[in-house]
Amino acid sequence: MDILHYLILSALLFTIGTIGVILKRNVISIFLCIELMLNAVNLSFVAFSSYLNQVHGQIFVFFVMVVAAAEAAVGLAITIVLHRNRNTLNVDDADIMKW
Amino acid sequence: MIDYLWIIPLLPLAGSAINGLLGKRLPKTVISIIACGTAGFAFLIAIGAVMDLIRLAPGERHIVRYFFTWIASGDFVAKAEFLLDPLSAVMLLVVTGVGFIIHVYSIGYMHAEDGYYRFFSYMNLFLFSMLILILSDNFLLMFVGWEGVGLCSYLLIGYYFDRRSAGDAGKKAFVVNRIGDVGFVLGIFLIFVTFNSLDFGEVFRQIAAGEVRFPVETGVGTLTAIGLLLFVGATGKSAQIPLHVWLPDAMEGPTPVSALIHAATMVTAGVYMVVRCSPIFSRATVALEVVTVIGIVTALFAATIGLVQTDIKRVLAYSTISQLGYMFAAAGVGAFSAGIFHLMTHAFFKALLFLGAGSAIHALGGEQDLMRMGGLRKYTLVTHSTMFTAALAISGIFPFAGFFSKDAILWSAWANGHPLVWLAGLLTAGLTAFYMFRLIFLAFYGKERFSAEARHHLHESPPSMTVPLMVLATLSIVGGFVGLPAWLEMGPNQFFEFLEPSLALAYHPEHAELSHNVEMGFAGISVLVAIIGISIAYWLYVVRPGSAEALAERMRGLYKLLLRKYYVDEIYDAALVNPTVTGSRETLWNGIDVGVVDGAVNGIGRAIHASAGVLKNVQNGLVRSYAAWILLGAVAVLFYIYMLR
């Protein structure tokens, strides 16, 4: 298979994730969309790794996974606190940090 | 005693420091002893030093004492050096002597005033500055003293600082003097550029030896420029036209200040400076002519104003301006020693007139208006008799001090070929005699015009005031005998002989020798004119009181013109003061400061505020919008990297 197919799929996934981050209101949905973006990038990393016959890309994928895990831990904790305090999961309701 | 020359100025400085720093806690007796003691000891040492000087041969009477190098920068060296020669010796004795007498007088005059210590601290500081001025051996040190006396003058004019008019008068004196000082400083710069030195000895030697390219200048040249610039300084300090306006207002200060600073010593500093620079002036013909014209015009001009003033101190102030004009005219016609002679005698009788006026004011509890005096003769015997003496002296009646000095000036004017100056001087002498006796007659003769309340505590002044009056009266009588004119057939004029070494480097033009009989005749004419002036005053104010008012009514326009002092203050207000004030307020303040400076600062603030008002909407707290902005930014960066580079 040509690398181009992987990259197109990766770009599609990344775009879907980006649109989801911007358009979705639910915290959990945004969170999932961010995961989608990260994994779209992971996909292109491994595709390039295989294509270039180098291991760097695969190592980067592990780094991204670690970061994603940490982000999931912090993000879900924030989500829980948000729900406890505001009784909502809508990000638009958490907008007091402004001018 | 010459070795102790440095102590003379330091004594008053020490007195000033002690009284200024500790005076608030000291009793008045101690303050008086410190102030008068330092002045008195300075006088004694000055006498000793001058005695030593006289013991030397005339050619060697030029003592320079070096103390330390004040500034040394490349070629430029300013030394702290004192010069004692006949000229500074005369000034030294006048300043310390008259200064001491006036200090003693002040004890009585100022005894009830607040800030007694402040007054004496300033007076001592003034003596110090004045001594630096006259003893300095270079232009820079002279300028230090010059500014020092200006400062003390300002402080003492504004002594009653709770009175607005006193504060204004102080500021006026200060500002007008600064205008003159600009000329003086420029003159000093020009001297340094031309001669590469500021020492009197070196500068005058170069001029006299003709080393610096100019012989006697007939037109405009460097020496003329130097002379004119120095003279600008002298007009400021010595209150000559057009910078005379500060001196009458300076009468806001206490009377002893008027006597010491604004009559006897400081205002004569300009004359001293011109005479000291006689090697420059005598070779700069144009500058010398300017000195003559300004001097004699000032003399006549101020004398006419003095005719109609009713404030006793203002009459004396205009008289001072007029007499200073005489001295400048003397220097201008080349009779430098006659100018200094008049400076000395004038210091005696004008200080006496001021102190006497102060005594009369004191007796009446602060009344200065001549129209509310009258008949004081019966109550203040000493004041009256001493002031009468001084009036005779200033009028130039033989054999009082003023006769000899004034006659020397008038005679020099005629003999050196300035008949117009002589005529104007003669006219001024007549006017002087008139206004001075007008003052005497109005204050001491005729009906008593003061209030019943004033009569109640009318008293002769205490001895600390009357004794100085008597001492000065004695000096006003005998002071002229040091310079008996040659026509008395008692040998040459001793005073002029004494001053001769100081003027040796001046350029002396040749003049025809006129016989002594002619000179005696001219002396007779000036005495006659003075007697006419006195007689008119006697007629108008004693024989026919009230006729002066009738005369004023008949010549209303002229009277008003004189009373308003030729409208000089009004002209200055209209031409200089108001445009400056209005221009500052409308253009500099409301225009440039408020408009441009404040406008720029506020404008920047307002611009930031406005742009922030737009940009703050970006930070709306909505996470999704932030995400969108990040996306937009990333796209923009990528677009730039891949499309535009």
Interface residues (C-beta under 8 A of the other chain):
Chain A: T18 V21 I22 L23 K24 R25 I30 V91 D92 A94 D95 I96 M97 K98 W99
Chain B: K616 Q619 N620 G621 L622 V623 R624 A627 A628 L631
